[in-house]
């Protein structure tokens, strides 16, 4: 199981940038995995069954697709 948040991203993806900015602003450690730059990351991303990035995977196993601020705040305990 992951020990930190993983964000599957793409190049020139506004919602991906929102997710990363929000996590950075909250001081939360995460790992960005660009699915356009590494085939291994694309294969991992595909296992979640989503067709669009971002997909954020939390250490507790919760998966959020896209960027919905309230969902992220709730998951992070804000």
N, CA, C and O atoms as CSV, one atom per row, in Angstrom:
chain,resi,resn,atom,element,x,y,z
A,1,UNK,N,N,0.841,-1.195,0.000
A,1,UNK,CA,C,0.000,0.000,0.000
A,1,UNK,C,C,0.878,1.247,0.000
A,1,UNK,O,O,1.938,1.270,0.624
A,2,UNK,N,N,0.433,2.267,-0.695
A,2,UNK,CA,C,1.188,3.513,-0.792
A,2,UNK,C,C,1.261,4.198,0.569
A,2,UNK,O,O,0.334,4.111,1.374
A,3,UNK,N,N,2.373,4.876,0.809
A,3,UNK,CA,C,2.523,5.597,2.068
A,3,UNK,C,C,2.318,7.092,1.896
A,3,UNK,O,O,2.238,7.831,2.877
A,4,UNK,N,N,2.233,7.540,0.637
A,4,UNK,CA,C,1.916,8.949,0.390
A,4,UNK,C,C,0.943,9.041,-0.766
A,4,UNK,O,O,0.682,8.060,-1.463
A,5,UNK,N,N,0.422,10.212,-0.952
A,5,UNK,CA,C,-0.554,10.453,-2.012
A,5,UNK,C,C,0.140,10.358,-3.369
A,5,UNK,O,O,1.247,10.867,-3.546
A,6,UNK,N,N,-0.514,9.709,-4.316
A,6,UNK,CA,C,-0.005,9.619,-5.682
A,6,UNK,C,C,-1.006,10.333,-6.597
A,6,UNK,O,O,-2.208,10.069,-6.544
A,7,UNK,N,N,-0.494,11.237,-7.435
A,7,UNK,CA,C,-1.331,11.950,-8.381
A,7,UNK,C,C,-0.888,11.566,-9.790
A,7,UNK,O,O,0.241,11.846,-10.193
A,8,UNK,N,N,-1.784,10.924,-10.530
A,8,UNK,CA,C,-1.516,10.607,-11.933
A,8,UNK,C,C,-1.904,11.826,-12.755
A,8,UNK,O,O,-3.048,12.278,-12.710
A,9,UNK,N,N,-0.942,12.356,-13.509
A,9,UNK,CA,C,-1.130,13.611,-14.226
A,9,UNK,C,C,-0.818,13.452,-15.714
A,9,UNK,O,O,-0.335,12.415,-16.168
A,10,UNK,N,N,-1.117,14.530,-16.455
A,10,UNK,CA,C,-0.765,14.639,-17.874
A,10,UNK,C,C,-0.173,16.018,-18.095
A,10,UNK,O,O,-0.309,16.909,-17.257
A,11,UNK,N,N,0.484,16.183,-19.234
A,11,UNK,CA,C,1.003,17.497,-19.617
A,11,UNK,C,C,-0.167,18.425,-19.951
A,11,UNK,O,O,-1.197,17.975,-20.452
A,12,UNK,N,N,-0.006,19.700,-19.677
A,12,UNK,CA,C,-0.995,20.730,-20.029
A,12,UNK,C,C,-2.402,20.366,-19.555
A,12,UNK,O,O,-3.370,20.483,-20.307
A,13,UNK,N,N,-2.503,19.930,-18.316
A,13,UNK,CA,C,-3.776,19.499,-17.729
A,13,UNK,C,C,-4.144,20.464,-16.591
A,13,UNK,O,O,-3.548,20.401,-15.516
A,14,UNK,N,N,-5.120,21.353,-16.820
A,14,UNK,CA,C,-5.476,22.331,-15.784
A,14,UNK,C,C,-5.890,21.698,-14.459
A,14,UNK,O,O,-5.453,22.151,-13.401
A,15,UNK,N,N,-6.722,20.661,-14.497
A,15,UNK,CA,C,-7.137,20.039,-13.239
A,15,UNK,C,C,-5.974,19.373,-12.521
A,15,UNK,O,O,-5.935,19.343,-11.291
A,16,UNK,N,N,-5.025,18.837,-13.285
A,16,UNK,CA,C,-3.831,18.253,-12.669
A,16,UNK,C,C,-3.061,19.336,-11.903
A,16,UNK,O,O,-2.589,19.113,-10.788
A,17,UNK,N,N,-2.948,20.498,-12.520
A,17,UNK,CA,C,-2.249,21.609,-11.868
A,17,UNK,C,C,-2.986,22.054,-10.606
A,17,UNK,O,O,-2.350,22.387,-9.607
A,18,UNK,N,N,-4.324,22.062,-10.640
A,18,UNK,CA,C,-5.101,22.435,-9.456
A,18,UNK,C,C,-4.847,21.463,-8.307
A,18,UNK,O,O,-4.658,21.879,-7.164
A,19,UNK,N,N,-4.844,20.168,-8.617
A,19,UNK,CA,C,-4.608,19.162,-7.580
A,19,UNK,C,C,-3.226,19.347,-6.955
A,19,UNK,O,O,-3.093,19.380,-5.732
A,20,UNK,N,N,-2.207,19.468,-7.793
A,20,UNK,CA,C,-0.841,19.607,-7.275
A,20,UNK,C,C,-0.679,20.903,-6.485
A,20,UNK,O,O,-0.051,20.912,-5.426
A,21,UNK,N,N,-1.243,21.994,-6.994
A,21,UNK,CA,C,-1.165,23.272,-6.284
A,21,UNK,C,C,-1.846,23.168,-4.919
A,21,UNK,O,O,-1.308,23.635,-3.914
A,22,UNK,N,N,-3.033,22.554,-4.888
A,22,UNK,CA,C,-3.769,22.425,-3.636
A,22,UNK,C,C,-3.024,21.589,-2.609
A,22,UNK,O,O,-2.985,21.942,-1.430
A,23,UNK,N,N,-2.435,20.489,-3.044
A,23,UNK,CA,C,-1.676,19.648,-2.114
A,23,UNK,C,C,-0.441,20.376,-1.605
A,23,UNK,O,O,-0.105,20.286,-0.424
A,24,UNK,N,N,0.236,21.097,-2.497
A,24,UNK,CA,C,1.408,21.874,-2.078
A,24,UNK,C,C,1.015,22.966,-1.097
A,24,UNK,O,O,1.701,23.178,-0.097
A,25,UNK,N,N,-0.086,23.662,-1.373
A,25,UNK,CA,C,-0.547,24.736,-0.496
A,25,UNK,C,C,-0.917,24.203,0.884
A,25,UNK,O,O,-0.766,24.896,1.889
A,26,UNK,N,N,-1.404,22.961,0.920
A,26,UNK,CA,C,-1.772,22.340,2.197
A,26,UNK,C,C,-0.566,21.721,2.896
A,26,UNK,O,O,-0.687,21.223,4.015
A,27,UNK,N,N,0.600,21.749,2.245
A,27,UNK,CA,C,1.803,21.183,2.842
A,27,UNK,C,C,1.784,19.660,2.893
A,27,UNK,O,O,2.395,19.052,3.772
A,28,UNK,N,N,1.076,19.048,1.942
A,28,UNK,CA,C,0.921,17.597,1.919
A,28,UNK,C,C,1.933,16.994,0.943
A,28,UNK,O,O,2.068,17.452,-0.191
A,29,UNK,N,N,2.636,15.965,1.402
A,29,UNK,CA,C,3.599,15.284,0.548
A,29,UNK,C,C,2.859,14.400,-0.448
A,29,UNK,O,O,1.920,13.689,-0.090
A,30,UNK,N,N,3.296,14.455,-1.701
A,30,UNK,CA,C,2.677,13.622,-2.732
A,30,UNK,C,C,3.712,13.298,-3.793
A,30,UNK,O,O,4.782,13.903,-3.845
A,31,UNK,N,N,3.378,12.335,-4.638
A,31,UNK,CA,C,4.222,11.985,-5.773
A,31,UNK,C,C,3.406,12.143,-7.041
A,31,UNK,O,O,2.341,11.539,-7.173
A,32,UNK,N,N,3.895,12.952,-7.978
A,32,UNK,CA,C,3.228,13.128,-9.269
A,32,UNK,C,C,3.787,12.094,-10.243
A,32,UNK,O,O,5.001,11.932,-10.367
A,33,UNK,N,N,2.882,11.399,-10.932
A,33,UNK,CA,C,3.281,10.401,-11.933
A,33,UNK,C,C,2.637,10.769,-13.263
A,33,UNK,O,O,1.432,10.599,-13.449
A,34,UNK,N,N,3.450,11.273,-14.186
A,34,UNK,CA,C,2.954,11.730,-15.476
A,34,UNK,C,C,2.745,10.545,-16.406
A,34,UNK,O,O,3.696,9.863,-16.789
A,35,UNK,N,N,1.491,10.312,-16.763
A,35,UNK,CA,C,1.140,9.137,-17.568
A,35,UNK,C,C,1.508,9.299,-19.046
A,35,UNK,O,O,1.447,8.336,-19.810
A,36,UNK,N,N,1.891,10.516,-19.447
A,36,UNK,CA,C,2.316,10.738,-20.831
A,36,UNK,C,C,3.822,10.573,-20.992
A,36,UNK,O,O,4.329,10.480,-22.110
A,37,UNK,N,N,4.526,10.537,-19.874
A,37,UNK,CA,C,5.984,10.483,-19.940
A,37,UNK,C,C,6.567,9.135,-19.558
A,37,UNK,O,O,7.733,8.865,-19.847
A,38,UNK,N,N,5.778,8.281,-18.911
A,38,UNK,CA,C,6.311,6.994,-18.471
A,38,UNK,C,C,5.244,5.913,-18.633
A,38,UNK,O,O,4.178,5.983,-18.022
A,39,UNK,N,N,5.541,4.926,-19.453
A,39,UNK,CA,C,4.589,3.854,-19.747
A,39,UNK,C,C,4.166,3.106,-18.480
A,39,UNK,O,O,3.007,2.711,-18.345
A,40,UNK,N,N,5.101,2.915,-17.561
A,40,UNK,CA,C,4.790,2.234,-16.300
A,40,UNK,C,C,3.666,2.967,-15.554
A,40,UNK,O,O,2.755,2.337,-15.016
A,41,UNK,N,N,3.741,4.291,-15.528
A,41,UNK,CA,C,2.707,5.085,-14.849
A,41,UNK,C,C,1.381,4.985,-15.585
A,41,UNK,O,O,0.324,4.946,-14.955
A,42,UNK,N,N,1.425,4.941,-16.922
A,42,UNK,CA,C,0.183,4.808,-17.708
A,42,UNK,C,C,-0.505,3.483,-17.384
A,42,UNK,O,O,-1.727,3.431,-17.245
A,43,UNK,N,N,0.271,2.428,-17.265
A,43,UNK,CA,C,-0.300,1.115,-16.937
A,43,UNK,C,C,-0.933,1.127,-15.545
A,43,UNK,O,O,-2.018,0.579,-15.349
A,44,UNK,N,N,-0.254,1.753,-14.576
A,44,UNK,CA,C,-0.823,1.875,-13.224
A,44,UNK,C,C,-2.129,2.654,-13.280
A,44,UNK,O,O,-3.135,2.234,-12.708
A,45,UNK,N,N,-2.111,3.790,-13.969
A,45,UNK,CA,C,-3.292,4.650,-14.121
A,45,UNK,C,C,-4.458,3.861,-14.697
A,45,UNK,O,O,-5.588,3.967,-14.219
A,46,UNK,N,N,-4.179,3.071,-15.726
A,46,UNK,CA,C,-5.232,2.297,-16.393
A,46,UNK,C,C,-5.917,1.304,-15.453
A,46,UNK,O,O,-7.087,0.980,-15.656
A,47,UNK,N,N,-5.219,0.820,-14.441
A,47,UNK,CA,C,-5.824,-0.152,-13.515
A,47,UNK,C,C,-6.956,0.459,-12.698
A,47,UNK,O,O,-7.785,-0.269,-12.152
A,48,UNK,N,N,-7.001,1.785,-12.608
A,48,UNK,CA,C,-8.062,2.447,-11.826
A,48,UNK,C,C,-9.348,2.623,-12.624
A,48,UNK,O,O,-10.390,2.939,-12.050
A,49,UNK,N,N,-9.290,2.421,-13.940
A,49,UNK,CA,C,-10.498,2.440,-14.756
A,49,UNK,C,C,-10.990,3.809,-15.193
A,49,UNK,O,O,-12.114,3.930,-15.681
A,50,UNK,N,N,-10.178,4.836,-15.030
A,50,UNK,CA,C,-10.579,6.179,-15.454
A,50,UNK,C,C,-9.974,6.494,-16.811
A,50,UNK,O,O,-8.935,5.947,-17.181
A,51,UNK,N,N,-10.632,7.379,-17.550
A,51,UNK,CA,C,-10.131,7.722,-18.877
A,51,UNK,C,C,-9.413,9.068,-18.905
A,51,UNK,O,O,-8.740,9.385,-19.886
A,52,UNK,N,N,-9.545,9.857,-17.851
A,52,UNK,CA,C,-8.940,11.193,-17.842
A,52,UNK,C,C,-8.203,11.446,-16.531
A,52,UNK,O,O,-8.608,10.977,-15.467
A,53,UNK,N,N,-7.128,12.187,-16.636
A,53,UNK,CA,C,-6.368,12.611,-15.460
A,53,UNK,C,C,-6.936,13.952,-14.997
A,53,UNK,O,O,-7.572,14.650,-15.786
A,54,UNK,N,N,-6.721,14.322,-13.742
A,54,UNK,CA,C,-5.922,13.620,-12.748
A,54,UNK,C,C,-6.720,12.542,-12.009
A,54,UNK,O,O,-7.944,12.598,-11.892
A,55,UNK,N,N,-5.977,11.579,-11.528
A,55,UNK,CA,C,-6.524,10.591,-10.600
A,55,UNK,C,C,-5.596,10.608,-9.400
A,55,UNK,O,O,-4.387,10.413,-9.532
A,56,UNK,N,N,-6.168,10.841,-8.230
A,56,UNK,CA,C,-5.396,10.941,-6.999
A,56,UNK,C,C,-5.697,9.737,-6.124
A,56,UNK,O,O,-6.857,9.426,-5.853
A,57,UNK,N,N,-4.639,9.062,-5.685
A,57,UNK,CA,C,-4.769,7.867,-4.853
A,57,UNK,C,C,-4.199,8.196,-3.475
A,57,UNK,O,O,-3.032,8.562,-3.341
A,58,UNK,N,N,-5.041,8.059,-2.461
A,58,UNK,CA,C,-4.634,8.346,-1.088
A,58,UNK,C,C,-4.115,7.082,-0.415
A,58,UNK,O,O,-4.480,5.977,-0.816
A,59,UNK,N,N,-3.263,7.230,0.611
A,59,UNK,CA,C,-2.701,6.057,1.286
A,59,UNK,C,C,-3.759,5.099,1.846
A,59,UNK,O,O,-3.498,3.904,1.984
A,60,UNK,N,N,-4.939,5.613,2.167
A,60,UNK,CA,C,-5.997,4.752,2.712
A,60,UNK,C,C,-6.740,3.977,1.622
A,60,UNK,O,O,-7.657,3.209,1.912
A,61,UNK,N,N,-6.332,4.188,0.354
A,61,UNK,CA,C,-6.953,3.470,-0.747
A,61,UNK,C,C,-8.034,4.254,-1.474
A,61,UNK,O,O,-8.493,3.827,-2.534
A,62,UNK,N,N,-8.450,5.394,-0.926
A,62,UNK,CA,C,-9.474,6.216,-1.583
A,62,UNK,C,C,-8.910,6.802,-2.869
A,62,UNK,O,O,-7.755,7.226,-2.913
A,63,UNK,N,N,-9.725,6.824,-3.907
A,63,UNK,CA,C,-9.316,7.343,-5.208
A,63,UNK,C,C,-10.272,8.462,-5.607
A,63,UNK,O,O,-11.491,8.289,-5.583
A,64,UNK,N,N,-9.709,9.607,-5.971
A,64,UNK,CA,C,-10.514,10.733,-6.460
A,64,UNK,C,C,-10.105,11.035,-7.894
A,64,UNK,O,O,-8.921,11.179,-8.199
A,65,UNK,N,N,-11.097,11.127,-8.766
A,65,UNK,CA,C,-10.842,11.477,-10.168
A,65,UNK,C,C,-11.193,12.939,-10.373
A,65,UNK,O,O,-12.168,13.443,-9.816
A,66,UNK,N,N,-10.383,13.614,-11.181
A,66,UNK,CA,C,-10.629,15.026,-11.437
A,66,UNK,C,C,-10.237,15.872,-10.247
A,66,UNK,O,O,-9.436,15.453,-9.411
A,67,UNK,N,N,-10.801,17.065,-10.172
A,67,UNK,CA,C,-10.521,17.943,-9.035
A,67,UNK,C,C,-11.812,18.567,-8.550
A,67,UNK,O,O,-12.407,19.413,-9.218
A,68,UNK,N,N,-12.224,18.141,-7.396
A,68,UNK,CA,C,-13.375,18.717,-6.699
A,68,UNK,C,C,-12.855,19.150,-5.338
A,68,UNK,O,O,-12.593,18.316,-4.471
A,69,UNK,N,N,-12.706,20.461,-5.153
A,69,UNK,CA,C,-12.048,20.988,-3.960
A,69,UNK,C,C,-12.614,20.429,-2.659
A,69,UNK,O,O,-11.850,20.045,-1.774
A,70,UNK,N,N,-13.929,20.377,-2.529
A,70,UNK,CA,C,-14.555,19.896,-1.295
A,70,UNK,C,C,-14.152,18.452,-0.991
A,70,UNK,O,O,-13.868,18.119,0.159
A,71,UNK,N,N,-14.126,17.597,-2.009
A,71,UNK,CA,C,-13.715,16.201,-1.802
A,71,UNK,C,C,-12.291,16.133,-1.268
A,71,UNK,O,O,-12.002,15.350,-0.364
A,72,UNK,N,N,-11.398,16.953,-1.826
A,72,UNK,CA,C,-10.013,16.950,-1.359
A,72,UNK,C,C,-9.909,17.479,0.061
A,72,UNK,O,O,-9.178,16.919,0.878
A,73,UNK,N,N,-10.629,18.548,0.362
A,73,UNK,CA,C,-10.603,19.090,1.723
A,73,UNK,C,C,-11.099,18.056,2.716
A,73,UNK,O,O,-10.513,17.888,3.785
A,74,UNK,N,N,-12.173,17.361,2.369
A,74,UNK,CA,C,-12.708,16.333,3.261
A,74,UNK,C,C,-11.701,15.215,3.470
A,74,UNK,O,O,-11.476,14.776,4.598
A,75,UNK,N,N,-11.103,14.761,2.395
A,75,UNK,CA,C,-10.135,13.654,2.484
A,75,UNK,C,C,-8.904,14.041,3.293
A,75,UNK,O,O,-8.341,13.214,4.010
A,76,UNK,N,N,-8.489,15.299,3.177
A,76,UNK,CA,C,-7.309,15.764,3.891
A,76,UNK,C,C,-7.627,16.248,5.313
A,76,UNK,O,O,-6.723,16.603,6.069
A,77,UNK,N,N,-8.911,16.257,5.666
A,77,UNK,CA,C,-9.292,16.637,7.020
A,77,UNK,C,C,-9.338,18.122,7.272
A,77,UNK,O,O,-9.114,18.560,8.400
A,78,UNK,N,N,-9.626,18.920,6.239
A,78,UNK,CA,C,-9.724,20.380,6.416
A,78,UNK,C,C,-11.170,20.802,6.591
A,78,UNK,O,O,-11.451,21.990,6.753
